[in-house]
Amino acid sequence: MANNINIGSHTAPLPTAQKSAQRADRAEPAPTKAAPVAEADRVSMTPEAALLQNIEQKLSGVPDFNHAKVKEVKAALAAGTFAIDPARIAEKLIAFESGK
């Protein structure tokens, strides 16, 4: 339900039907001219974009990680036989950071 607040106005609010009629009287007439018809839009892909799309489709079927390797490492960790080689880890980090 709407509240009518008339601050500083001594006139009674108009009934809803009268307000709608007044708004309809003030409405601008619709344009009679039809808008010009634009040509159909066309989209084309560059060869590079098509190649990337093809690669993306092929990669979507590849798993994100090697499930067999994860299973192997979990088993080795559980058995206490997983060997950690700090020197090899350091070499790999240095190679990665240097871009080799």
Rosetta constraint file for C-alpha pairs under 8 A:
AtomPair CA 4 CA 13 HARMONIC 7.32 0.50
AtomPair CA 6 CA 10 HARMONIC 7.50 0.50
AtomPair CA 14 CA 18 HARMONIC 6.23 0.50
AtomPair CA 14 CA 19 HARMONIC 6.28 0.50
AtomPair CA 15 CA 19 HARMONIC 6.50 0.50
AtomPair CA 16 CA 20 HARMONIC 6.27 0.50
AtomPair CA 17 CA 21 HARMONIC 6.28 0.50
AtomPair CA 18 CA 22 HARMONIC 6.18 0.50
AtomPair CA 19 CA 23 HARMONIC 6.25 0.50
AtomPair CA 20 CA 24 HARMONIC 6.19 0.50
AtomPair CA 21 CA 25 HARMONIC 6.25 0.50
AtomPair CA 22 CA 26 HARMONIC 6.40 0.50
AtomPair CA 23 CA 27 HARMONIC 6.22 0.50
AtomPair CA 45 CA 49 HARMONIC 5.88 0.50
AtomPair CA 45 CA 50 HARMONIC 6.23 0.50
AtomPair CA 46 CA 50 HARMONIC 6.33 0.50
AtomPair CA 47 CA 51 HARMONIC 6.14 0.50
AtomPair CA 48 CA 52 HARMONIC 6.19 0.50
AtomPair CA 49 CA 53 HARMONIC 6.11 0.50
AtomPair CA 50 CA 54 HARMONIC 6.19 0.50
AtomPair CA 51 CA 55 HARMONIC 6.23 0.50
AtomPair CA 52 CA 56 HARMONIC 6.05 0.50
AtomPair CA 53 CA 57 HARMONIC 6.24 0.50
AtomPair CA 54 CA 58 HARMONIC 6.36 0.50
AtomPair CA 55 CA 59 HARMONIC 6.13 0.50
AtomPair CA 56 CA 60 HARMONIC 6.12 0.50
AtomPair CA 57 CA 61 HARMONIC 7.42 0.50
AtomPair CA 58 CA 62 HARMONIC 7.47 0.50
AtomPair CA 66 CA 70 HARMONIC 6.41 0.50
AtomPair CA 67 CA 71 HARMONIC 6.22 0.50
AtomPair CA 68 CA 72 HARMONIC 6.20 0.50
AtomPair CA 69 CA 73 HARMONIC 6.18 0.50
AtomPair CA 70 CA 74 HARMONIC 6.11 0.50
AtomPair CA 71 CA 75 HARMONIC 6.22 0.50
AtomPair CA 72 CA 76 HARMONIC 6.26 0.50
AtomPair CA 73 CA 77 HARMONIC 6.08 0.50
AtomPair CA 73 CA 82 HARMONIC 7.03 0.50
AtomPair CA 74 CA 78 HARMONIC 6.10 0.50
AtomPair CA 75 CA 79 HARMONIC 6.13 0.50
AtomPair CA 76 CA 80 HARMONIC 5.95 0.50
AtomPair CA 76 CA 81 HARMONIC 5.05 0.50
AtomPair CA 76 CA 82 HARMONIC 4.80 0.50
AtomPair CA 77 CA 81 HARMONIC 6.25 0.50
AtomPair CA 77 CA 82 HARMONIC 5.27 0.50
AtomPair CA 85 CA 89 HARMONIC 6.40 0.50
AtomPair CA 86 CA 90 HARMONIC 6.13 0.50
AtomPair CA 87 CA 91 HARMONIC 6.21 0.50
AtomPair CA 88 CA 92 HARMONIC 6.20 0.50
AtomPair CA 89 CA 93 HARMONIC 6.19 0.50
AtomPair CA 90 CA 94 HARMONIC 6.16 0.50
AtomPair CA 91 CA 95 HARMONIC 6.12 0.50
AtomPair CA 92 CA 96 HARMONIC 6.05 0.50
AtomPair CA 93 CA 97 HARMONIC 6.07 0.50
AtomPair CA 94 CA 98 HARMONIC 6.02 0.50
AtomPair CA 95 CA 99 HARMONIC 6.13 0.50
AtomPair CA 95 CA 100 HARMONIC 5.07 0.50
AtomPair CA 96 CA 100 HARMONIC 6.10 0.50
